[in-house]
Amino acid sequence: MRKRIGSFHPLVIFILVLLAVFCLGFVIIGGVAIALGHLLMRLYPFSLFEATLLILVIAAVTVNVLTRLIGMLIPPDLTPSRVGSQADDEELLVDFYKRIPTSRFYQTESEKTWEAWLRAEIANDIYMEFQDEPHAVSNLDDSQAQELSIRLSDLAISIVKRKTSARRLAISMSNLKQELTKQGQRTYDHSIMTLALGAINLNLTHYSPVLINIIRTRGWNEPADVPED
């Protein structure tokens, strides 16, 4: 499960490029409108402002009419479909991010319990966070980053499995640190812990209806009837 497609930096670059294109288009259109305004002033008793404004209004109306005419003439089956549907976004996510092999969590469908499924979901989201923020795990190679993601997922699973009430599924940073101490492990860097906590709570919130039922029925070892990734 993944809600965020890209990191912050590509978004900033996209916005800057969009602003640059907008400014360039504004300058070109404005320059053409002023030039035509000067020409119109020679033919009619308009001020430069009035002539330029008239040119812009005529251009806007012309573009609108042409767009409608073209839309009426093009057959519906040749019209481009909407781009960026949720299914397309999810497929892009699968292609964009590397994932931990499913075999690390279960070998067969019979071994795919709710616990194994949630463990895989959380571990992969933590692993995706590490891919988005590689500086947080710059001292680890890819295999070590996967192992760390699985260990952090195991911490979350241990905490959630002990819950007897589903009123609050989200866990806190102190919960993670206490679980590390309980298992005799050292606390990881703050950036790693923050990324992991975000991925964990994202899954707990997104899958809350399923998890609430599992907690109430204690069905962690029951087969998980979810579609394969």
C-alpha positions in Angstrom: 0.0 0.0 0.0 1.4 3.3 -1.1 -0.1 6.8 -1.3 2.9 8.9 -2.2 4.4 8.6 -5.7 7.4 10.8 -5.6 9.6 12.7 -3.3 9.6 16.5 -2.6 12.4 17.5 -5.0 10.8 16.3 -8.3 7.7 18.2 -7.3 9.6 21.4 -6.8 11.3 21.0 -10.2 8.0 20.4 -11.8 6.5 23.5 -10.3 9.5 25.7 -11.4 9.3 24.4 -14.9 5.5 25.0 -15.0 6.1 28.6 -13.8 8.8 29.1 -16.4 6.5 27.9 -19.2 3.7 30.1 -18.0 5.9 33.2 -17.8 7.3 32.5 -21.3 3.8 32.0 -22.7 2.6 35.1 -21.0 5.4 37.2 -22.5 4.9 35.8 -26.0 1.1 36.3 -26.0 1.4 39.7 -24.4 4.0 40.8 -27.0 1.9 39.7 -29.9 -1.2 41.4 -28.4 0.6 44.7 -28.0 2.0 44.5 -31.5 -1.4 43.9 -32.9 -2.8 46.6 -30.7 -0.3 49.1 -32.2 -1.6 48.0 -35.7 -5.2 48.4 -34.6 -4.5 51.9 -33.3 -3.5 53.0 -36.9 -6.9 51.8 -38.2 -9.2 52.9 -35.4 -9.2 55.6 -32.7 -8.3 53.3 -29.8 -5.8 53.8 -27.1 -3.0 51.2 -26.8 -4.7 49.6 -23.7 -8.1 49.4 -25.5 -6.6 48.0 -28.6 -4.6 45.4 -26.8 -7.5 44.4 -24.6 -9.7 44.0 -27.7 -7.1 41.8 -29.4 -7.0 39.5 -26.3 -10.8 39.2 -26.1 -11.0 38.3 -29.8 -8.2 35.7 -29.4 -9.9 34.1 -26.4 -13.2 33.9 -28.2 -11.5 32.5 -31.3 -9.7 29.8 -29.4 -12.8 28.8 -27.5 -14.9 28.5 -30.7 -12.2 26.5 -32.5 -11.9 24.2 -29.6 -15.6 23.5 -29.6 -15.7 23.0 -33.3 -12.7 20.5 -33.2 -14.4 18.6 -30.4 -17.6 18.3 -32.4 -15.7 17.1 -35.5 -13.4 14.5 -33.8 -15.1 11.1 -33.3 -15.6 10.1 -29.6 -13.5 7.0 -30.0 -10.5 9.1 -31.1 -10.7 11.4 -28.0 -7.9 10.7 -25.5 -9.1 9.1 -22.4 -8.5 10.5 -18.9 -4.9 10.0 -17.9 -3.8 9.3 -14.3 -6.5 7.0 -13.0 -6.0 5.3 -9.6 -5.3 2.0 -11.2 -2.6 3.5 -13.5 -1.0 5.3 -10.5 -0.9 2.0 -8.6 0.7 0.3 -11.6 3.3 3.0 -11.8 4.1 2.6 -8.1 4.8 -1.1 -8.6 7.1 -0.4 -11.5 8.8 2.6 -9.9 9.8 1.1 -6.6 11.8 -2.1 -5.9 10.0 -4.5 -3.6 11.1 -7.1 -1.1 10.5 -10.6 -2.5 7.2 -12.2 -1.3 9.1 -15.3 -0.4 10.6 -13.5 2.5 7.2 -13.5 4.1 5.4 -16.6 2.9 6.2 -19.4 0.5 2.7 -20.7 -0.4 -0.8 -19.3 -0.3 -1.5 -21.4 2.8 1.3 -19.6 4.6 -0.2 -16.2 3.6 -1.9 -15.5 6.9 -3.1 -12.0 7.9 0.0 -11.6 10.0 2.4 -12.5 7.1 0.4 -10.3 4.7 0.5 -7.2 7.0 4.2 -7.9 7.7 4.9 -7.8 4.0 2.8 -4.6 3.4 4.5 -2.7 6.2 8.0 -3.9 5.4 7.6 -2.9 1.7 6.3 0.5 2.6 9.2 1.1 4.9 11.5 -0.1 2.1 9.8 2.4 -0.3 10.4 5.2 2.2 14.1 4.3 2.3 14.1 4.5 -1.5 12.5 8.0 -1.4 15.0 9.1 1.3 18.2 7.2 0.6 20.3 9.6 2.8 18.6 8.0 5.8 20.2 4.6 5.0 23.3 5.8 3.1 25.5 3.4 5.1 23.5 0.3 4.1 23.4 -1.5 0.8 20.1 -2.6 -0.8 20.0 -6.0 0.9 20.7 -4.5 4.3 18.0 -1.9 3.7 15.5 -4.7 3.0 16.5 -6.5 6.2 16.1 -3.4 8.3 12.7 -2.8 6.8 11.6 -6.3 7.8 12.9 -5.9 11.3 11.1 -2.6 11.7 7.9 -4.2 10.4 8.3 -7.0 12.9 8.4 -4.4 15.7 5.1 -3.0 14.5 3.5 -6.4 14.2 4.5 -7.3 17.7 3.0 -4.1 19.1 -0.3 -4.4 17.1 -0.8 -8.1 18.0 -0.8 -7.3 21.7 -3.7 -4.8 21.2 -6.9 -6.1 22.8 -8.9 -3.1 21.7 -9.1 -1.6 18.2 -10.0 1.9 19.4 -6.6 3.2 18.5 -4.5 1.4 15.9 -1.7 4.0 15.4 1.5 3.6 17.3 3.9 6.2 18.6 7.6 6.7 18.5 7.8 5.8 22.2 6.0 2.5 21.4 8.7 1.6 18.8 11.5 2.5 21.1 10.0 0.6 24.0 9.6 -2.5 21.8 13.3 -2.2 20.6 14.4 -2.1 24.3 12.1 -5.0 25.2 13.7 -7.1 22.4 17.2 -6.1 23.4 17.8 -4.0 20.2 19.4 -0.6 20.0 17.4 2.4 18.8 18.0 3.4 15.2 18.7 6.9 13.9 15.9 9.3 14.3 15.4 9.7 10.5 15.1 5.9 10.1 12.6 5.7 13.0 10.5 8.6 11.6 10.3 7.1 8.1 9.4 3.7 9.6 6.7 5.1 11.9 5.1 7.0 9.0 4.9 3.9 6.9 3.6 1.8 9.7 0.8 4.2 10.7 -0.1 4.7 7.0 -0.9 1.0 6.7 -2.6 0.8 10.1 -4.9 3.6 9.1 -5.5 2.4 5.5 -6.3 -1.2 6.6 -8.1 -0.3 9.8 -11.4 -2.0 8.9 -9.6 -5.3 8.2 -7.3 -5.0 11.2 -10.2 -4.1 13.6 -11.8 -7.4 12.7 -8.6 -9.4 13.0 -7.9 -7.9 16.5 -11.4 -8.7 17.7 -11.4 -12.3 16.4 -7.7 -12.9 17.1 -7.4 -14.1 13.5 -3.8 -13.4 12.8 -3.1 -17.0 11.8 -6.2 -17.2 9.5 -5.6 -17.2 5.7 -5.6 -13.7 4.3 -8.2 -13.4 1.5 -6.6 -10.4 -0.2 -5.6 -10.2 -3.9 -2.1 -10.9 -4.8 0.1 -7.8 -5.5 
